[in-house]
Amino acid sequence: MGSIKISNANIVNEGQIFQADVWIEGGLIKQIGKITAIADQTIDASGKYLLPGLIDDQVHFREPGLTHKATIYTESKAAVAGGITSYMEMPNTKPPTVTQELLEQKYEIASRTSLANYSFFMGTTNSNIDELLKTNPKNVCGIKIFMGSSTGDMLVDNAAMLDEIFSKVKMLIAIHAEEDPIVRANTEKYKALYGDKLNATHHHLIRSEEACYESSSKAVALAKKHGTRLHILHISTAKELDLFTNEIPLEEKRITAEACVHHLWFSNEDYATKGNYIKWNPAVKTVADREAIWQAVLDNRIDVIATDHAPHTIEEKELPYLEAPSGGPLVQHSLVALLDKYHEGKISLEKIVEKTAHNVAKLFQIEKRGFIREGYFADLVLVDLNKSWMVEKNTIVSKCNWSPFEGHIFKSKVTDTFVSGNWAYHEGVFHEEKKGSRLTFER
């Protein structure tokens, strides 16, 4: 792999937009500025914008055991097509990733097949505390707790075990927060009310604001009790936002939060047309919830934006509401969805970069990624802000071959993606000879 020069790019980085060249060599950013030297390959980026590659802190790539839905290879490929250069994958596979041996098996698969950089969460059960405590904080992104049952059987609901985990685990704990007894009671209530007519329009009522807040507040109380480093995933309600602060810098926060693209884009009004295709856990809630989440992203109570990419087959999603699994594919379209919101005046380019790259790197203490800096890994994405395109089946890279955005015309397009210096994607063509790298952490 020789040298690459990206010339005349509009660089979006650390709160600024400026024009410069970027020299890439040996997987790293060697120089930023006006560069006259001739590289082995030169890309004229005139008119385009160069961003740090996105770091998605919550994906489900379904391998091992659920590979009829997706694989690490197919979904990392979709991620790269969407400008995501690094991801952190969840443990609810088959078997669940709840031992060190099973965790390392996933890393081994990724080392052979992942086109993007990768890390994998260690999963929790009501009885695997000894395995959790063996997790290496230097090369594993964190511990994941399902404090609400979702896809897979990994619910941790033993109060004594939760207290022990929060008191003994010294690395970051990420949680899915929904109170299972409330969800179960709501399910029975709405089944009695609607019977066979129960459908996705009731999903936000079953997986309710109360269910989310009850669980999130419980997790925050545990974290405050033990001084735990807590990260709450996919915030979906306005009420939960009172649990978070913007009064201290991110680096000093012990409790942080994530918003997902679908909770920023859709509302319960979309269930009538999208049905199970926007059935996620936690549920997409009301317009008021969506707007409150946006405000929290902008005022820094919410620290990062991710996808919770979780593909299922079309056949699975077209099952009756109660049988259809929750989750959908998003990694290919998260950046362009946020860029549409930039065009609407909802969010700046600088803030998109902050929430999808800079802050993820800070929050997880990722080594030498998340910024366009000399000496950092060359994880970069070039976008044409004014190149519109429609999402159709023949443009979808994810194995499941559907998207909640099908038929939508995005205003911007990802043209090129660089992963650890490898020019991995260019205008629909992938260069797969070099795979992504395992993320490491400064802890």
Secondary structure as UniProt FT lines:
FT   STRAND          4..13
FT   TURN            14..15
FT   STRAND          16..25
FT   TURN            26..27
FT   STRAND          28..33
FT   STRAND          41..44
FT   TURN            46..47
FT   STRAND          49..52
FT   STRAND          54..59
FT   TURN            63..65
FT   TURN            67..69
FT   HELIX           72..81
FT   TURN            82..83
FT   STRAND          84..89
FT   HELIX           100..113
FT   STRAND          117..120
FT   STRAND          122..123
FT   HELIX           129..132
FT   TURN            133..134
FT   TURN            137..139
FT   STRAND          143..147
FT   HELIX           159..168
FT   STRAND          173..177
FT   HELIX           180..194
FT   HELIX           195..197
FT   HELIX           200..202
FT   HELIX           203..206
FT   HELIX           209..226
FT   STRAND          230..232
FT   HELIX           239..243
FT   HELIX           250..252
FT   STRAND          255..260
FT   HELIX           261..265
FT   HELIX           268..270
FT   HELIX           271..274
FT   HELIX           275..278
FT   HELIX           287..299
FT   STRAND          304..306
FT   HELIX           314..317
FT   TURN            321..323
FT   TURN            331..333
FT   HELIX           334..343
FT   TURN            344..345
FT   HELIX           349..353
FT   HELIX           354..358
FT   HELIX           359..364
FT   TURN            367..368
FT   TURN            374..375
FT   STRAND          380..384
FT   TURN            385..386
FT   STRAND          389..390
FT   HELIX           393..395
FT   TURN            399..400
FT   TURN            404..407
FT   STRAND          409..410
FT   STRAND          413..419
FT   TURN            420..421
FT   STRAND          422..426
FT   TURN            427..428
FT   STRAND          429..430
//
